[in-house]
């Protein structure tokens, strides 16, 4: 497995020429980097005008490895080849390095670049990437990998400190400005070397770079909005931005964040989640990028399906919830975290469930979590330090056996499950006060559904133990402790109470409640695809040049998407008993193309098969040429498959293992040709990642057109 590292953009608030003068001081030896023993120039080239200077060095390193391992390997030092390409005209330095020692067993590649800051030409940007591929190393592959990554990450921060050390040394010598290269000058590289070593000041007019008001690239964008999924330089993460808005991360954590973010940019068109949102999922999975990516993709699809991104704009709790749900926001704790107070003991769980339904309560809880994230972002800007989570104070006075009503506990467990899956690492601290004797029973029921990391943030106080030293006053300022907890602050949170039975809904009303429909109705549908059992949907077209549009996400596995046309109407309910068995087993898996149909006779392919990988978001459209039935098909990707139809026995056998199952979430619509252009914007608004092209429109007279976005 290849280990990869990618650094954020690190900014030196000094001109490129001065940074290069500091960089030169690292050679031929650098006492500040103990592992760097020395270097020899193997090749050197200078252009006639002095604008380009290429140097290739052999660098000698003393790797911090166990003595036994060095003895087994038969080497004391490791040699690297480093090629530097310095372009004074473009003001860039590109560095490529690879190991010469053990290159057939271990392959290390490193690429670095110094460039001018795109928004401030008096600043210099530095980026670094590397890869490590261990093929074989005398049976010590795992040990070598750990040593290499530890050594490498330890030197990353040290390298930045070295440049800053030499910059300060130059400034102490009076060198604060070095003129830029110009045509006809006496050779930029030699010129800088001479100035840097002689200590003579080239110019007394040093620009006040420290006083230039410039914000890092990512800071200057509206940080709290969704990041645009582009590959432009302005979308790169800067180290200063990470420290300011995301908090301290180790070099490998920074790299993991950047890699996951880049993957999202490549697979999700349009907008991608905020950086702090991505980081929460990485923290929840201990920065295991594969596990975090799986969790995040599931959550993004969930948010898209239920349009959670718009919940703060669209959700208005029913009056019953506003009056009887005893919870609300109340200032912030001593760490600057937003504070939410929930008087759970005063809430009539049974009454609320019977009055508004489980879905409305769940949606209300989600709106609270979304508001919590918004307040964290607001406090981050306000206090000048990263506020990643919020604090919840739960008052259990009044909790009794009626709160253990089974449907109520079931609803609570479902809410916990949804929140844990989609809002990881958003809870900074949970203060539970006035816990009664019945609380251990409730805790036994719900604690297994709470992530271990979240459970460690729980502080539980029984009786009046929350008062005094070691109580909630350690986390909340005295002036904001609510009056009902013995504080001085008048709290406006409702007191809850019993919901009148006259407000209960009947079973028939609950089934047709607007609150239920608001949550459960969605334009997206989910389907499983099994090996040999594709999922198919049909659209009947009566008018030629109608447009079929689709938008789907691949949640699990790799699938092949195809579009077919048939003059015959597919049989949605196959008469073949074996086929019926398959359909029932596959639950929401539907097959429309009869196994006796012949491709090219009974139906024809009108769009080339498209292989769609796990995590990708696909959008497209097709202008119909003929009336009839168009069948959209998702099939499990099987490169070795030579037939489009598989026997039922093979299908049933494949269902024995979960590895033979894919999942998609899809939406499709049929539009009249003249309505297509106007409908594209509405379709785009429905899908967070849709990016339909205007190539296919009413003026397009081609028989078939498809636009696929990944």
Secondary structure, DSSP 4 states (H G I P E B T S, - for coil): -EEEEEPPBEEESS-HHHHHHHHHTT-S--TTSTTEEEEEEEEEEE-TTSSEEEEEEEEEE-----HHHHHHHT-S-EEEEEEEEEETTTTEEEEEEEE-TTTTTEEEEEEEEEEEETTEEEEEEEEEEEEEEE--STT-HHHHHHHHHHHHHHHHHHHHHHHHHHHHHHHHTT----PPP-TTSS-HHHHHHHHHHH---S-S----GGGS----HHHHS-TTSPEE---SGGGSPBHHHIIIII----HHHHHHHHHHHHHHHHHS-SEE--HHHHHHHHHHTTT-HHHHHHHHHHHHHHHHHHTGGGHHHH----HHHHHH--EEEEEE-TTS-EEEEE-GGGB-HHHHHHHH-HHHHHHHHHHHHHHHHHHHHHHHHHHSS----EEEEEE-TT--GGGG-HHHHHHHHHHHHHHHHHSTT-EEEEEEEEE-TTHHHHHHHHGGGS-HHHHTTEEEEETTTTSSTTSGGGTS-GGGSBGGGT-SBPP-----BPPPGGGPPPHHHHHT-HHHHHHH--S-EEEEEETTB-EEEEEEE-STT-EEEEEEEEEES-EEEEEEEESSPP-SS---HHHHHHHHHTTT----S-TT--BTTTBEEEEEEEEE-TT-EEEEEEE--SSEEEEEEEEE--TT---S---HHHHHHHTTSGGGEEEEEEEEEEE-GGGHHHHHHHHHHHSTT----TTSSTT---S-----B-
